[in-house]
């Protein structure tokens, strides 16, 4: 079992839809959780950074962490064609030097 | 855009050759990490440099090596290139040695093709 599991999709939605992206993980030591957006042939761009459990909101984006279920989510409200990209979840523990990434979910938002 | 810059953006090498990739970290950041991203996969951690010392290493062979300079820029060197080394190589900079505890910002990557 991989440390971080993420459904690669692809996920296709119409403009204006609410998008839900998810990752599960197996390492209970993870405390830091991130979502990155990666456009084709570009580097990952940090979208959300959260510590431990709970919710964090930034504009149209909401990140949720449920450590008891080892499950994290990213919600995108009022999705736009410009949101079409690959979304990567990443995690780290207190002592670790590495970010552990999921495979990424490819999202396509059609106008 | 982040302040992390990588060079070159693309290159093509022949199997068995050696390659050097470069990264300039974001201003004020003293930690640089390198990742390999194969097509359709998430980035995989290669190693991290913190204040010019290697501070952690992933599951990569010794032919992957690196350096960090006093200005915190960094190099990734790969010897004896293999076809499977073809990937996007990403550099990430962060403020301290444990990137999970602070935000890590990525450059645009270097796409390496080994033929």
Backbone of each chain as ProteinMPNN parsed JSONL, in Angstrom:
{"seq_chain_A": "XXXXXXXXXXXXXXXXXXXXXXXXXXXXXXXXXXXXXXXXXXXXXXXXXXXXXXXXXXXXXXXXXXXXXXXXXXXXXXXXXXXXXXXXXXXXXXXXXXXXXXXXXXXXXXX", "coords_chain_A": {"N_chain_A": [[0.844, -1.187, 0.0], [0.573, 2.174, -0.912], [1.929, 5.133, 0.652], [0.442, 7.455, 0.289], [-2.603, 7.813, -1.283], [-4.278, 8.656, -4.242], [-6.878, 9.31, -6.4], [-6.385, 9.214, -9.81], [-8.16, 10.198, -11.709], [-9.334, 10.886, -15.059], [-11.188, 13.857, -14.073], [-14.072, 15.393, -15.033], [-15.927, 18.346, -15.248], [-18.696, 20.686, -15.48], [-18.479, 24.241, -16.009], [-18.763, 26.237, -13.089], [-19.486, 24.243, -11.355], [-19.218, 22.456, -8.204], [-16.253, 21.118, -7.048], [-14.792, 18.203, -5.765], [-11.916, 16.956, -4.404], [-9.778, 14.318, -3.359], [-7.644, 12.642, -0.964], [-6.203, 9.764, 0.531], [-4.33, 8.462, 3.285], [-1.709, 6.532, 4.885], [0.153, 6.835, 6.89], [0.237, 7.676, 10.134], [1.772, 9.605, 11.297], [1.887, 11.86, 9.772], [1.481, 15.345, 9.729], [1.323, 17.709, 8.421], [-0.272, 19.128, 5.705], [-0.795, 19.559, 2.278], [-1.982, 21.101, -0.708], [-1.288, 21.172, -4.089], [-1.355, 22.807, -7.251], [-0.905, 21.939, -10.588], [-0.136, 22.98, -13.697], [-0.01, 21.92, -17.14], [3.201, 20.879, -18.022], [4.436, 22.581, -16.226], [5.809, 23.701, -13.024], [4.68, 22.546, -9.745], [2.236, 24.485, -7.999], [1.742, 26.011, -4.929], [-1.308, 25.719, -3.291], [-2.882, 25.368, -0.935], [-2.159, 25.103, 2.523], [-2.073, 23.271, 5.392], [-2.17, 22.555, 8.887], [-2.348, 19.765, 10.938], [-5.637, 18.685, 11.969], [-8.836, 19.825, 10.652], [-10.44, 22.655, 9.005], [-9.655, 24.843, 6.261], [-10.012, 27.855, 4.581], [-9.767, 29.58, 1.491], [-10.635, 31.942, -0.501], [-12.191, 30.591, -3.29], [-11.462, 28.081, -2.591], [-11.399, 25.334, -0.348], [-9.836, 23.528, 2.147], [-9.844, 20.422, 3.783], [-9.04, 18.436, 6.597], [-9.088, 15.287, 7.975], [-7.871, 13.656, 10.425], [-8.466, 11.439, 11.931], [-9.678, 9.703, 10.193], [-7.754, 9.562, 8.31], [-7.774, 11.145, 5.943], [-7.96, 13.548, 3.43], [-9.275, 16.5, 1.897], [-9.977, 18.636, -0.897], [-11.94, 21.283, -1.792], [-13.408, 22.937, -4.5], [-15.129, 25.734, -5.238], [-17.596, 27.094, -7.507], [-16.316, 26.428, -10.016], [-13.907, 27.13, -12.583], [-12.887, 27.352, -16.059], [-10.166, 27.916, -16.024], [-9.3, 26.549, -13.834], [-8.664, 24.074, -14.689], [-6.416, 21.563, -14.483], [-3.763, 19.568, -12.999], [-4.152, 18.289, -9.784], [-2.338, 17.975, -6.907], [-1.949, 16.232, -3.903], [-0.039, 16.582, -0.897], [2.095, 15.562, 1.802], [3.606, 15.71, 5.084], [5.669, 14.805, 7.886], [6.509, 15.789, 11.305], [9.28, 15.565, 11.667], [10.264, 14.923, 9.22], [12.044, 15.363, 6.126], [11.076, 15.244, 3.638], [8.47, 15.859, 1.26], [5.63, 13.925, 0.755], [3.966, 12.822, -1.979], [0.743, 12.434, -3.579], [-0.445, 10.773, -6.605], [-1.7, 12.623, -8.13], [-4.632, 14.298, -9.379], [-6.297, 14.721, -12.365], [-8.067, 17.445, -13.518], [-10.706, 18.701, -15.459], [-12.402, 21.493, -16.514], [-15.187, 22.473, -18.155], [-16.423, 25.028, -20.333]], "CA_chain_A": [[0.0, 0.0, 0.0], [1.344, 3.413, -0.957], [1.672, 6.01, 1.795], [-0.585, 8.42, -0.084], [-3.396, 7.357, -2.412], [-5.071, 9.721, -4.856], [-7.483, 8.853, -7.644], [-5.84, 10.07, -10.869], [-9.182, 10.717, -12.602], [-9.628, 12.323, -15.048], [-12.453, 14.343, -13.566], [-14.585, 16.433, -15.931], [-17.101, 19.016, -14.688], [-19.049, 21.923, -16.179], [-18.151, 25.495, -15.324], [-19.67, 26.574, -12.009], [-19.7, 23.091, -10.479], [-18.37, 22.274, -7.021], [-15.348, 19.992, -7.264], [-14.24, 17.586, -4.561], [-10.716, 16.153, -4.662], [-9.505, 13.624, -2.103], [-6.5, 11.76, -0.781], [-6.12, 9.009, 1.771], [-2.946, 8.173, 3.631], [-1.576, 5.445, 5.857], [1.119, 7.179, 7.931], [-0.418, 8.513, 11.135], [2.695, 10.657, 11.734], [1.726, 13.062, 8.949], [0.811, 16.438, 10.428], [1.264, 18.861, 7.532], [-1.003, 18.691, 4.514], [-0.738, 20.585, 1.256], [-2.513, 20.894, -2.05], [-0.605, 21.893, -5.146], [-1.952, 22.78, -8.582], [0.156, 21.854, -11.591], [-0.541, 23.077, -15.09], [0.798, 21.072, -18.001], [4.596, 21.271, -18.284], [4.859, 23.593, -15.269], [6.034, 23.202, -11.682], [3.521, 22.635, -8.84], [1.987, 25.777, -7.343], [1.105, 25.769, -3.641], [-2.651, 26.287, -3.154], [-3.347, 25.352, 0.447], [-1.212, 24.507, 3.475], [-2.763, 23.155, 6.667], [-1.5, 21.784, 9.931], [-3.216, 18.908, 11.735], [-7.008, 18.524, 11.489], [-9.662, 21.013, 10.557], [-10.721, 23.261, 7.7], [-9.031, 26.124, 5.916], [-10.668, 28.395, 3.399], [-9.073, 30.67, 0.814], [-11.393, 32.249, -1.716], [-13.055, 29.497, -3.757], [-10.859, 26.811, -2.191], [-11.486, 24.899, 1.043], [-9.118, 22.286, 2.441], [-10.284, 19.739, 4.997], [-8.196, 17.341, 7.051], [-9.68, 14.419, 8.993], [-6.774, 12.768, 10.789], [-9.0, 10.187, 12.476], [-9.965, 8.841, 9.04], [-6.593, 9.661, 7.415], [-8.458, 11.547, 4.709], [-7.953, 14.988, 3.22], [-10.085, 16.915, 0.757], [-9.923, 20.003, -1.42], [-13.172, 21.651, -2.486], [-13.329, 24.125, -5.345], [-16.473, 26.24, -5.543], [-17.734, 27.901, -8.727], [-15.137, 26.065, -10.803], [-13.673, 27.892, -13.804], [-11.992, 26.647, -17.004], [-8.766, 28.134, -15.623], [-8.978, 25.569, -12.792], [-8.268, 22.819, -15.354], [-5.013, 21.296, -14.122], [-3.587, 18.404, -12.13], [-4.097, 18.669, -8.379], [-1.506, 17.041, -6.149], [-1.893, 16.362, -2.448], [1.29, 16.284, -0.369], [2.052, 15.474, 3.257], [4.905, 15.574, 5.739], [5.581, 14.706, 9.339], [7.234, 16.827, 12.02], [10.727, 15.418, 11.548], [10.667, 14.528, 7.882], [12.546, 16.368, 5.198], [10.467, 15.044, 2.33], [7.037, 15.872, 1.023], [5.154, 12.7, 0.113], [2.906, 13.253, -2.879], [-0.106, 11.524, -4.314], [-0.171, 10.748, -8.043], [-2.348, 13.754, -8.768], [-5.92, 14.126, -10.054], [-6.439, 15.651, -13.489], [-9.382, 18.074, -13.543], [-11.039, 19.482, -16.637], [-13.623, 22.27, -16.33], [-15.616, 22.909, -19.493], [-17.26, 26.242, -20.346]], "C_chain_A": [[0.888, 1.25, 0.0], [0.97, 4.272, 0.248], [0.537, 6.987, 1.526], [-1.298, 7.913, -1.337], [-4.266, 8.499, -2.925], [-5.59, 9.199, -6.181], [-7.024, 9.769, -8.779], [-6.881, 10.68, -11.793], [-9.021, 10.146, -13.998], [-11.033, 12.639, -14.55], [-12.895, 15.504, -14.463], [-15.862, 17.016, -15.354], [-17.44, 20.235, -15.529], [-18.659, 23.132, -15.341], [-19.21, 25.795, -14.268], [-19.918, 25.442, -11.034], [-18.815, 23.184, -9.241], [-17.558, 20.998, -7.23], [-14.837, 19.506, -5.918], [-13.076, 16.679, -4.953], [-10.26, 15.564, -3.335], [-8.21, 12.834, -2.135], [-6.681, 10.996, 0.522], [-4.659, 8.692, 2.032], [-2.887, 7.137, 4.734], [-0.678, 5.812, 7.029], [0.501, 8.148, 8.941], [0.485, 9.633, 11.653], [2.57, 11.933, 10.892], [0.939, 14.123, 9.732], [0.595, 17.654, 9.528], [0.719, 18.396, 6.191], [-1.101, 19.84, 3.53], [-1.48, 20.145, 0.009], [-1.752, 21.786, -3.019], [-1.416, 21.761, -6.438], [-0.81, 22.798, -9.583], [-0.466, 21.913, -12.98], [0.437, 22.274, -15.933], [2.177, 21.681, -18.244], [5.074, 22.419, -17.391], [5.173, 22.947, -13.93], [4.786, 23.311, -10.833], [3.467, 23.99, -8.138], [1.233, 25.51, -6.038], [-0.241, 26.495, -3.558], [-3.052, 26.436, -1.691], [-2.329, 24.621, 1.302], [-1.919, 24.47, 4.821], [-1.97, 22.274, 7.62], [-2.559, 21.061, 10.746], [-4.632, 18.892, 11.163], [-7.724, 19.849, 11.374], [-9.818, 21.493, 9.135], [-9.924, 24.534, 7.522], [-9.633, 26.588, 4.617], [-9.837, 29.534, 2.831], [-9.793, 30.921, -0.502], [-12.327, 31.11, -2.079], [-12.583, 28.132, -3.278], [-11.036, 26.563, -0.692], [-10.752, 23.581, 1.185], [-9.637, 21.737, 3.761], [-9.336, 18.604, 5.315], [-8.933, 16.59, 8.15], [-8.62, 13.384, 9.371], [-7.299, 11.438, 11.338], [-9.295, 9.195, 11.361], [-8.8, 8.778, 8.071], [-7.08, 10.036, 6.01], [-8.387, 13.056, 4.603], [-8.71, 15.308, 1.94], [-9.763, 18.351, 0.37], [-11.228, 20.229, -2.178], [-12.922, 22.937, -3.28], [-14.759, 24.532, -5.674], [-16.442, 27.052, -6.827], [-16.531, 27.663, -9.655], [-15.125, 26.808, -12.147], [-12.8, 27.071, -14.761], [-10.518, 26.792, -16.635], [-8.343, 27.211, -14.469], [-8.547, 24.224, -13.382], [-6.766, 22.614, -15.184], [-4.965, 19.952, -13.409], [-3.415, 18.893, -10.705], [-3.385, 17.571, -7.587], [-1.693, 17.282, -4.657], [-0.482, 15.983, -1.999], [1.216, 16.348, 1.154], [3.46, 15.361, 3.811], [4.679, 15.409, 7.237], [6.515, 15.728, 9.973], [8.732, 16.778, 11.733], [11.185, 15.197, 10.123], [11.173, 15.675, 7.039], [11.821, 16.308, 3.87], [8.972, 15.311, 2.364], [6.684, 14.57, 0.309], [3.91, 13.068, -0.684], [2.005, 12.098, -3.292], [0.225, 11.609, -5.8], [-0.751, 11.955, -8.762], [-3.667, 13.373, -9.418], [-6.024, 15.175, -11.146], [-7.879, 16.138, -13.569], [-9.551, 18.861, -14.836], [-12.384, 20.158, -16.389], [-14.01, 22.841, -17.683], [-16.564, 24.105, -19.381], [-18.545, 26.004, -21.126]], "O_chain_A": [[1.82, 1.37, 0.795], [-0.129, 4.169, 0.793], [-0.238, 7.31, 2.427], [-0.651, 7.618, -2.343], [-4.904, 9.212, -2.15], [-4.817, 8.698, -6.997], [-7.249, 10.978, -8.72], [-6.562, 11.572, -12.579], [-8.6, 8.996, -14.123], [-11.937, 11.803, -14.6], [-12.164, 16.481, -14.626], [-16.782, 16.276, -15.007], [-16.573, 20.769, -16.221], [-18.528, 23.046, -14.12], [-20.406, 25.63, -14.512], [-20.509, 25.665, -9.978], [-17.806, 23.888, -9.227], [-18.104, 19.941, -7.546], [-14.494, 20.302, -5.044], [-13.242, 15.747, -5.741], [-10.342, 16.225, -2.3], [-7.744, 12.412, -3.193], [-7.239, 11.513, 1.489], [-3.847, 8.66, 1.108], [-3.872, 6.888, 5.429], [-0.741, 5.16, 8.071], [0.272, 9.315, 8.622], [0.018, 10.518, 12.37], [3.1, 12.977, 11.274], [-0.11, 13.844, 10.311], [-0.219, 18.524, 9.836], [1.181, 17.408, 5.62], [-1.449, 20.961, 3.902], [-1.585, 18.953, -0.281], [-1.594, 22.987, -2.799], [-2.069, 20.747, -6.681], [0.136, 23.573, -9.447], [-1.216, 21.025, -13.384], [1.557, 21.984, -15.51], [2.298, 22.846, -18.623], [6.002, 23.144, -17.749], [4.847, 21.78, -13.712], [3.899, 24.098, -11.162], [4.486, 24.558, -7.744], [0.194, 24.85, -6.05], [-0.316, 27.712, -3.728], [-3.504, 27.498, -1.264], [-1.716, 23.646, 0.866], [-2.321, 25.51, 5.341], [-1.217, 21.388, 7.217], [-3.54, 21.66, 11.187], [-4.796, 19.076, 9.957], [-7.288, 20.862, 11.92], [-9.391, 20.836, 8.185], [-9.566, 25.211, 8.486], [-9.753, 25.819, 3.663], [-9.277, 30.344, 3.569], [-9.589, 30.21, -1.486], [-13.161, 30.705, -1.27], [-13.243, 27.126, -3.538], [-10.848, 27.464, 0.125], [-11.007, 22.632, 0.444], [-9.841, 22.475, 4.724], [-8.88, 17.892, 4.42], [-9.355, 17.186, 9.142], [-8.491, 12.353, 8.71], [-6.627, 10.415, 11.213], [-9.178, 7.985, 11.556], [-8.845, 8.017, 7.105], [-6.825, 9.33, 5.034], [-8.707, 13.77, 5.554], [-8.777, 14.494, 1.019], [-9.337, 19.161, 1.193], [-11.576, 19.471, -3.083], [-12.31, 23.885, -2.79], [-15.504, 23.782, -6.304], [-15.415, 27.623, -7.196], [-15.825, 28.602, -10.023], [-16.164, 27.072, -12.751], [-12.057, 26.193, -14.321], [-9.716, 25.897, -16.901], [-7.155, 27.106, -14.167], [-8.113, 23.336, -12.648], [-5.957, 23.398, -15.682], [-5.985, 19.285, -13.237], [-2.629, 19.803, -10.443], [-3.783, 16.407, -7.602], [-1.604, 18.421, -4.198], [0.185, 15.169, -2.637], [0.403, 17.075, 1.724], [4.39, 14.968, 3.107], [3.651, 15.811, 7.781], [7.228, 16.447, 9.272], [9.376, 17.815, 11.574], [12.381, 15.276, 9.841], [10.77, 16.824, 7.224], [11.937, 17.226, 3.059], [8.296, 15.032, 3.353], [7.366, 14.167, -0.633], [2.928, 13.562, -0.132], [2.432, 10.945, -3.35], [1.064, 12.41, -6.213], [-0.34, 12.273, -9.878], [-3.814, 12.27, -9.944], [-5.86, 16.369, -10.892], [-8.805, 15.334, -13.677], [-8.654, 19.594, -15.254], [-13.379, 19.496, -16.093], [-13.251, 23.6, -18.286], [-17.387, 24.186, -18.47], [-19.371, 26.909, -21.245]]}, "seq_chain_B": "XXXXXXXXXXXXXXXXXXXXXXXXXXXXXXXXXXXXXXXXXXXXXXXXXXXXXXXXXXXXXXXXXXXXXXXXXXXXXXXXXXXXXXXXXXXXXXXXXXXXXXXXXXXXXXXXXXX", "coords_chain_B": {"N_chain_B": [[3.924, 33.988, -9.478], [6.592, 31.924, -8.179], [9.734, 32.681, -6.529], [11.6, 30.852, -7.318], [13.946, 29.611, -9.473], [14.87, 27.598, -12.245], [17.345, 25.984, -14.251], [18.678, 24.242, -17.114], [15.549, 24.715, -18.981], [14.744, 22.675, -20.631], [16.373, 19.665, -21.706], [18.25, 17.366, -23.692], [19.795, 14.296, -23.412], [22.246, 11.696, -23.924], [22.133, 8.224, -23.232], [24.215, 7.132, -20.577], [25.655, 9.452, -20.39], [26.469, 12.437, -18.424], [24.742, 14.822, -16.365], [24.024, 18.165, -15.295], [21.874, 19.995, -13.311], [20.396, 23.112, -12.399], [19.431, 25.331, -9.708], [17.966, 28.196, -8.338], [17.163, 29.404, -5.255], [14.246, 30.765, -3.554], [14.314, 34.135, -2.387], [15.681, 34.545, 0.819], [15.209, 31.948, 1.596], [16.686, 29.02, 2.915], [16.83, 26.383, 2.335], [16.856, 23.719, 0.065], [15.18, 21.4, -1.919], [15.126, 18.521, -3.998], [13.196, 16.967, -6.528], [11.949, 14.22, -8.463], [9.813, 13.874, -11.163], [8.063, 11.621, -12.834], [6.264, 10.961, -15.882], [2.81, 11.332, -15.46], [2.896, 10.755, -12.78], [3.224, 11.537, -9.23], [5.529, 13.921, -7.751], [8.716, 12.613, -6.694], [10.787, 12.405, -3.895], [14.176, 13.298, -3.986], [16.604, 14.361, -2.718], [17.558, 16.617, -0.029], [18.983, 19.793, 0.683], [20.371, 21.672, 3.26], [21.586, 24.553, 4.492], [24.002, 24.071, 3.107], [24.557, 21.392, 3.556], [23.777, 17.928, 3.005], [20.6, 16.895, 3.91], [18.839, 14.848, 4.092], [17.633, 12.049, 2.248], [16.071, 10.457, -0.468], [14.907, 7.39, -2.002], [17.031, 6.968, -4.028], [19.74, 6.154, -6.262], [23.37, 6.39, -5.674], [24.423, 7.686, -7.906], [22.971, 9.91, -8.285], [23.597, 13.047, -7.222], [24.338, 16.001, -5.262], [24.729, 19.567, -4.647], [24.948, 22.401, -2.491], [25.271, 25.876, -2.488], [26.955, 28.728, -0.897], [25.194, 30.885, -1.289], [22.814, 29.642, -1.23], [21.823, 28.591, -3.583], [21.539, 25.696, -5.742], [22.712, 22.557, -7.085], [21.885, 19.701, -9.036], [23.282, 16.686, -9.833], [23.529, 14.096, -12.168], [24.901, 11.067, -12.891], [26.003, 8.683, -15.4], [23.654, 8.347, -17.083], [20.421, 6.897, -17.425], [17.752, 5.481, -19.405], [15.377, 5.527, -17.947], [15.705, 7.736, -16.379], [14.578, 9.852, -17.581], [12.503, 12.538, -17.092], [10.614, 15.09, -15.313], [12.43, 17.336, -13.493], [12.302, 18.76, -10.406], [12.798, 21.564, -8.346], [12.544, 22.661, -5.038], [12.118, 25.286, -2.738], [12.431, 26.238, 0.685], [11.915, 27.672, 3.965], [13.172, 26.595, 6.236], [14.854, 23.617, 7.46], [13.022, 21.51, 7.455], [10.761, 20.86, 5.287], [8.115, 20.221, 5.507], [7.15, 21.561, 7.647], [7.091, 24.153, 7.013], [6.07, 26.284, 4.314], [6.664, 25.036, 1.063], [8.041, 25.981, -2.009], [7.904, 25.578, -5.482], [10.034, 25.452, -8.381], [9.841, 25.895, -11.998], [10.717, 23.631, -13.161], [12.95, 21.26, -14.794], [12.935, 19.647, -17.784], [14.095, 16.592, -18.553], [15.269, 14.549, -21.075], [16.327, 11.385, -21.884], [18.052, 9.678, -24.301]], "CA_chain_B": [[5.055, 33.076, -9.671], [7.527, 31.838, -7.072], [11.056, 33.182, -6.859], [12.495, 29.717, -7.543], [14.234, 29.487, -10.902], [15.641, 26.413, -12.617], [17.901, 25.993, -15.606], [17.872, 24.737, -18.222], [14.151, 24.281, -18.931], [14.698, 21.38, -21.311], [17.582, 19.191, -22.337], [18.266, 15.991, -24.193], [21.1, 13.674, -23.203], [22.382, 10.318, -24.376], [22.365, 7.24, -22.161], [25.602, 7.03, -20.16], [26.225, 10.78, -20.162], [26.258, 13.076, -17.133], [23.998, 16.068, -16.51], [23.932, 19.047, -14.128], [20.707, 20.88, -13.305], [20.63, 24.196, -11.452], [18.261, 25.897, -9.049], [18.138, 29.344, -7.453], [16.052, 29.367, -4.31], [13.543, 32.013, -3.282], [15.047, 34.997, -1.483], [15.43, 34.294, 2.237], [15.065, 30.514, 1.857], [17.998, 28.389, 3.045], [16.668, 24.942, 2.131], [16.48, 23.335, -1.292], [14.897, 19.978, -2.106], [14.99, 18.111, -5.398], [12.215, 15.917, -6.762], [11.824, 13.689, -9.813], [8.42, 13.596, -11.487], [7.848, 10.871, -14.07], [5.004, 11.287, -16.536], [1.629, 10.739, -14.847], [3.16, 10.427, -11.379], [3.547, 12.643, -8.348], [6.973, 14.086, -7.513], [9.39, 11.715, -5.753], [11.877, 13.103, -3.212], [15.533, 12.805, -4.259], [17.325, 14.759, -1.514], [17.402, 17.985, 0.432], [20.168, 20.47, 1.201], [20.07, 22.695, 4.257], [22.845, 25.224, 4.87], [25.1, 23.448, 2.352], [24.733, 19.987, 3.915], [22.66, 17.042, 2.668], [19.78, 16.817, 5.119], [17.856, 13.789, 3.905], [17.746, 11.476, 0.914], [15.067, 9.471, -0.821], [15.361, 6.096, -2.506], [17.708, 7.158, -5.305], [21.11, 5.622, -6.182], [24.423, 7.394, -5.465], [24.759, 8.465, -9.101], [22.28, 11.193, -8.096], [24.303, 13.773, -6.179], [23.987, 17.415, -5.283], [25.522, 20.574, -3.948], [24.308, 23.69, -2.223], [26.293, 26.911, -2.406], [26.704, 29.676, 0.206], [24.028, 31.74, -1.56], [21.699, 28.7, -1.138], [21.486, 27.949, -4.847], [21.837, 24.266, -5.653], [22.867, 21.753, -8.3], [21.63, 18.261, -9.035], [24.096, 15.997, -10.815], [23.176, 12.694, -12.409], [25.912, 10.375, -13.693], [25.631, 7.42, -16.065], [22.227, 8.472, -17.324], [19.648, 5.766, -17.93], [16.525, 5.906, -20.078], [14.36, 5.781, -16.914], [15.939, 9.041, -15.737], [13.773, 10.846, -18.291], [11.477, 13.008, -16.162], [10.661, 16.498, -14.94], [13.159, 17.492, -12.241], [11.761, 19.926, -9.715], [13.504, 22.107, -7.194], [11.639, 23.356, -4.12], [12.826, 25.97, -1.672], [11.654, 26.513, 1.883], [12.631, 28.543, 4.889], [13.999, 25.854, 7.168], [15.254, 22.297, 6.999], [11.95, 20.521, 7.375], [9.793, 21.569, 4.432], [6.739, 19.978, 5.901], [6.716, 22.479, 8.691], [6.91, 25.472, 6.402], [5.63, 26.138, 2.937], [7.691, 24.781, 0.054], [7.669, 26.561, -3.294], [8.592, 24.877, -6.564], [10.359, 26.079, -9.656], [9.07, 25.413, -13.141], [11.216, 22.311, -13.512], [13.785, 20.966, -15.957], [12.499, 18.395, -18.412], [15.244, 15.844, -19.062], [14.978, 13.399, -21.93], [17.504, 10.551, -22.128], [17.806, 8.857, -25.51]], "C_chain_B": [[5.962, 33.078, -8.44], [8.842, 32.461, -7.51], [12.055, 32.074, -7.109], [12.707, 29.556, -9.043], [15.141, 28.298, -11.152], [16.167, 26.555, -14.036], [18.664, 24.697, -15.864], [16.426, 24.279, -18.086], [13.977, 22.916, -19.585], [16.116, 20.974, -21.685], [17.46, 17.729, -22.705], [19.682, 15.461, -24.037], [21.059, 12.233, -23.701], [22.649, 9.426, -23.169], [23.858, 7.122, -21.864], [26.257, 8.378, -19.887], [25.917, 11.269, -18.744], [25.532, 14.396, -17.366], [24.03, 16.84, -15.193], [22.754, 19.982, -14.297], [20.895, 21.898, -12.184], [19.344, 24.803, -10.929], [18.69, 27.087, -8.193], [16.926, 29.427, -6.54], [15.426, 30.748, -4.139], [14.332, 32.818, -2.243], [14.666, 34.71, -0.031], [15.298, 32.834, 2.599], [16.441, 29.85, 1.881], [17.964, 26.889, 2.769], [16.191, 24.667, 0.716], [16.282, 21.823, -1.332], [14.742, 19.71, -3.593], [14.023, 16.938, -5.489], [12.278, 15.486, -8.222], [10.36, 13.369, -10.054], [8.341, 12.911, -12.847], [6.465, 11.205, -14.612], [3.836, 10.577, -15.852], [1.785, 10.362, -13.387], [3.32, 11.696, -10.548], [5.053, 12.765, -8.178], [7.492, 13.107, -6.456], [10.629, 12.435, -5.207], [13.215, 12.465, -3.539], [16.41, 13.081, -3.047], [17.071, 16.215, -1.198], [18.754, 18.519, 0.92], [19.728, 21.619, 2.104], [21.395, 23.271, 4.725], [24.052, 24.44, 4.366], [25.379, 21.996, 2.708], [23.528, 19.163, 3.439], [21.915, 16.712, 3.958], [18.701, 15.741, 5.019], [17.92, 13.32, 2.471], [16.644, 10.455, 0.707], [15.715, 8.226, -1.4], [15.938, 6.244, -3.92], [19.158, 6.71, -5.178], [22.132, 6.745, -6.058], [24.793, 8.183, -6.717], [23.949, 9.767, -9.172], [22.991, 11.903, -6.941], [23.976, 15.253, -6.307], [24.974, 18.277, -4.534], [24.603, 21.719, -3.588], [25.414, 24.694, -1.961], [25.96, 27.907, -1.294], [25.525, 30.613, -0.041], [22.734, 30.925, -1.61], [21.199, 28.199, -2.476], [21.992, 26.506, -4.805], [22.006, 23.657, -7.04], [22.461, 20.316, -8.018], [22.468, 17.669, -10.16], [23.64, 14.549, -10.945], [24.227, 12.11, -13.349], [25.321, 9.146, -14.363], [24.133, 7.372, -16.338], [21.612, 7.202, -17.911], [18.356, 6.295, -18.55], [15.438, 6.277, -19.06], [14.576, 7.081, -16.15], [15.174, 10.158, -16.452], [12.585, 11.243, -17.413], [11.553, 14.52, -16.072], [11.353, 16.58, -13.579], [12.776, 18.832, -11.628], [12.622, 20.285, -8.52], [12.477, 22.847, -6.342], [12.458, 24.049, -3.054], [11.877, 26.244, -0.509], [12.555, 27.198, 2.895], [13.568, 27.783, 5.811], [14.152, 24.432, 6.697], [14.167, 21.275, 6.87], [10.81, 21.138, 6.579], [8.361, 21.288, 4.79], [6.243, 20.975, 6.915], [6.6, 23.912, 8.19], [6.555, 25.258, 4.94], [6.818, 25.949, 1.993], [7.185, 25.255, -1.299], [8.548, 25.963, -4.387], [8.946, 25.801, -7.712], [9.566, 25.434, -10.778], [9.561, 24.065, -13.643], [12.15, 22.308, -14.709], [13.319, 19.633, -16.522], [13.702, 17.744, -19.075], [14.751, 14.666, -19.881], [16.283, 12.669, -22.185], [17.188, 9.615, -23.294], [18.935, 7.856, -25.721]], "O_chain_B": [[6.089, 34.089, -7.749], [9.053, 32.736, -8.691], [13.259, 32.331, -7.112], [11.747, 29.383, -9.794], [16.058, 28.021, -10.378], [15.53, 27.158, -14.9], [19.234, 24.117, -14.94], [16.106, 23.526, -17.166], [13.162, 22.104, -19.146], [16.963, 21.827, -21.95], [16.686, 16.971, -22.121], [20.646, 16.091, -24.471], [19.994, 11.64, -23.874], [23.309, 9.831, -22.212], [24.672, 7.024, -22.782], [27.295, 8.444, -19.228], [25.209, 10.615, -17.978], [25.676, 15.017, -18.419], [24.059, 16.248, -14.114], [22.645, 20.681, -15.305], [21.481, 21.588, -11.146], [18.311, 24.797, -11.599], [19.649, 27.001, -7.425], [15.791, 29.51, -7.01], [16.005, 31.762, -4.528], [14.941, 32.25, -1.336], [13.485, 34.64, 0.31], [15.276, 32.494, 3.782], [17.264, 30.077, 0.994], [18.969, 26.202, 2.953], [15.251, 25.293, 0.228], [17.116, 21.064, -0.839], [14.285, 20.568, -4.349], [14.026, 16.039, -4.648], [12.616, 16.277, -9.103], [9.73, 12.678, -9.253], [8.53, 13.546, -13.884], [5.599, 11.677, -13.875], [3.866, 9.358, -15.683], [0.905, 9.721, -12.813], [3.525, 12.785, -11.085], [5.782, 11.807, -8.436], [6.817, 12.813, -5.469], [11.415, 13.0, -5.967], [13.387, 11.254, -3.396], [16.908, 12.15, -2.415], [16.461, 16.948, -1.977], [19.556, 17.782, 1.493], [18.85, 22.413, 1.765], [22.227, 22.56, 5.288], [24.998, 24.182, 5.111], [26.346, 21.419, 2.21], [22.395, 19.643, 3.468], [22.512, 16.308, 4.956], [17.749, 15.744, 5.799], [18.228, 14.103, 1.572], [16.325, 9.68, 1.609], [16.927, 8.038, -1.298], [15.39, 5.707, -4.882], [19.757, 6.861, -4.113], [21.816, 7.91, -6.303], [25.414, 9.241, -6.612], [24.213, 10.622, -10.018], [22.985, 11.413, -5.812], [23.42, 15.703, -7.309], [25.908, 17.799, -3.89], [23.615, 21.985, -4.273], [26.391, 24.381, -1.28], [24.832, 27.937, -0.8], [24.915, 31.088, 0.916], [21.683, 31.445, -1.984], [20.229, 27.442, -2.512], [22.781, 26.144, -3.933], [21.503, 24.182, -8.033], [22.663, 19.79, -6.923], [22.371, 18.104, -11.308], [23.397, 13.869, -9.948], [24.417, 12.599, -14.463], [24.28, 8.634, -13.951], [23.435, 6.468, -15.878], [22.198, 6.535, -18.763], [17.924, 7.409, -18.258], [14.674, 7.218, -19.274], [13.723, 7.485, -15.36], [15.135, 11.289, -15.968], [11.767, 10.403, -17.038], [12.427, 15.153, -16.664], [10.903, 15.956, -12.618], [12.91, 19.886, -12.25], [13.105, 19.421, -7.789], [11.637, 23.576, -6.869], [13.4, 23.463, -2.519], [10.679, 26.454, -0.7], [13.769, 27.296, 2.721], [14.649, 28.276, 6.136], [13.634, 24.07, 5.641], [14.371, 20.248, 6.223], [9.983, 21.859, 7.136], [7.47, 22.049, 4.411], [5.039, 21.208, 7.027], [6.065, 24.778, 8.883], [6.728, 24.164, 4.403], [7.842, 26.621, 2.118], [6.052, 24.97, -1.688], [9.766, 25.855, -4.241], [8.262, 26.789, -7.98], [8.736, 24.553, -10.552], [8.898, 23.426, -14.46], [12.143, 23.227, -15.528], [13.309, 18.618, -15.824], [14.258, 18.274, -20.037], [13.915, 13.884, -19.427], [17.248, 13.272, -22.655], [16.206, 8.872, -23.277], [18.904, 7.085, -26.68]]}, "name": "protein", "num_of_chains": 2, "seq": "XXXXXXXXXXXXXXXXXXXXXXXXXXXXXXXXXXXXXXXXXXXXXXXXXXXXXXXXXXXXXXXXXXXXXXXXXXXXXXXXXXXXXXXXXXXXXXXXXXXXXXXXXXXXXXXXXXXXXXXXXXXXXXXXXXXXXXXXXXXXXXXXXXXXXXXXXXXXXXXXXXXXXXXXXXXXXXXXXXXXXXXXXXXXXXXXXXXXXXXXXXXXXXXXXXXXXXXXXXXXXXXXXX"}
